[in-house]
């Protein structure tokens, strides 16, 4: 499972992704399967990097406050992934 599939799976399940103090934080409605948790642990640095990139783009190019940019980052990732970005 690549980072795009992981992000899509999480967001489809209603989870919210954020990054706090360089750590990936996932708020989920229900416990995540062990297999998905193992993949998250393995690929967390790539997911954090993609999330931070989207938040920065929203903040600087979109001229929005950092807090709002961060909340939009997960939605951006879902849109990018569903449009076939690799």
Residue pairs with C-beta under 8 A, 6 or more apart in sequence:
1 9
1 39
2 43
2 86
3 43
3 46
3 47
3 50
4 80
4 81
4 85
4 86
5 81
6 36
6 39
6 40
6 43
6 47
7 17
7 47
7 50
7 74
7 77
7 78
7 81
8 78
8 81
8 82
9 36
10 17
10 26
10 28
10 32
10 36
11 17
11 74
11 75
11 77
11 78
13 28
13 29
13 30
13 32
14 28
14 29
15 26
15 27
15 28
15 29
15 32
16 26
16 27
16 28
16 74
17 24
17 25
17 26
17 47
17 51
17 73
17 74
17 77
18 24
18 25
18 27
18 51
18 70
18 74
19 25
19 48
19 51
19 52
19 55
19 70
22 48
23 48
24 40
24 44
24 47
24 48
24 51
26 32
26 40
32 40
40 47
50 77
51 73
51 74
51 77
52 73
54 72
54 73
54 76
54 77
54 80
55 66
55 69
55 70
55 72
55 73
56 69
57 69
57 76
58 64
58 68
58 69
58 72
58 73
58 76
59 65
59 66
59 69
62 69
64 72
